[in-house]
Amino acid sequence: MKRMFETYQPETIQPNNITVPNVFNGMCLIRRYRVTIEEIKETSDVLIKRLYDLYNKKQELGITHTDNIRAMRREAKNLGINLM
């Protein structure tokens, strides 16, 4: 069975976490899997809209830390826009 998922956090996948065959919580873990992560290419317009939506909802989402606001502004600059 082939499974695929999408995420906004590729760094949450731990490629260094190599496991050995095991039996755990009723699961017999003897099959190996390969996980491939690739960026989903989207247009700048889609990314800009997503960033504006995130920025406009920052209070509602609890995004108030200065480092997070700076990160959004850096990403905006990379996309050629300015967030105020």
C-alpha positions as CSV (number, residue, x, y, z in Angstrom):
1,M,0.0,0.0,0.0
2,K,1.4,3.4,-1.0
3,R,0.7,6.3,1.3
4,M,1.5,9.9,0.8
5,F,1.0,13.0,3.0
6,E,1.6,16.7,2.8
7,T,3.1,18.9,5.5
8,Y,4.3,22.4,6.1
9,Q,7.0,21.1,8.4
10,P,9.5,18.8,6.6
11,E,11.9,19.1,9.4
12,T,9.5,17.1,11.7
13,I,10.4,14.0,9.6
14,Q,13.5,12.4,11.3
15,P,15.7,10.7,8.7
16,N,18.3,9.9,11.4
17,N,15.8,7.8,13.4
18,I,16.7,4.4,12.0
19,T,14.8,1.6,13.6
20,V,15.4,-2.1,13.8
21,P,12.9,-4.8,13.4
22,N,10.7,-4.9,16.4
23,V,7.4,-5.9,18.0
24,F,5.6,-3.1,19.8
25,N,2.1,-2.5,21.0
26,G,0.7,-5.4,19.0
27,M,2.5,-4.4,15.8
28,C,5.1,-6.7,14.1
29,L,7.5,-4.2,12.5
30,I,9.6,-6.1,10.0
31,R,8.8,-4.2,6.7
32,R,11.1,-1.4,5.6
33,Y,9.8,1.9,4.2
34,R,11.4,4.7,2.2
35,V,10.0,8.2,2.7
36,T,10.7,10.9,0.1
37,I,10.1,14.5,0.8
38,E,9.9,17.0,-2.0
39,E,8.6,20.6,-2.1
40,I,5.3,21.0,-3.7
41,K,5.9,23.8,-6.2
42,E,3.3,26.5,-6.0
43,T,3.1,29.9,-7.7
44,S,4.2,33.1,-5.9
45,D,0.6,34.2,-5.9
46,V,-0.5,31.2,-3.9
47,L,2.4,31.6,-1.4
48,I,1.7,35.4,-1.0
49,K,-2.0,34.8,-0.4
50,R,-1.2,32.1,2.2
51,L,1.3,34.4,3.9
52,Y,-1.1,37.4,4.0
53,D,-3.8,35.1,5.4
54,L,-1.4,33.9,8.1
55,Y,-0.2,37.4,8.9
56,N,-3.7,38.8,9.1
57,K,-4.7,36.0,11.5
58,K,-1.6,36.2,13.6
59,Q,-3.3,37.5,16.8
60,E,-6.1,34.9,16.4
61,L,-3.6,32.1,15.9
62,G,-1.4,33.3,18.8
63,I,1.6,34.2,16.5
64,T,2.9,37.1,18.6
65,H,6.6,36.3,19.3
66,T,8.9,38.8,17.6
67,D,11.0,36.0,16.0
68,N,7.9,34.6,14.3
69,I,6.9,38.1,13.0
70,R,10.4,38.5,11.6
71,A,10.3,35.1,9.9
72,M,7.1,36.1,8.2
73,R,8.6,39.4,7.1
74,R,11.7,37.7,5.8
75,E,9.6,35.3,3.8
76,A,7.5,38.2,2.4
77,K,10.8,39.9,1.3
78,N,11.8,36.7,-0.4
79,L,8.5,36.9,-2.3
80,G,8.9,40.5,-3.2
81,I,6.3,42.0,-0.9
82,N,6.3,44.0,2.4
83,L,4.3,43.1,5.5
84,M,3.6,46.0,7.9
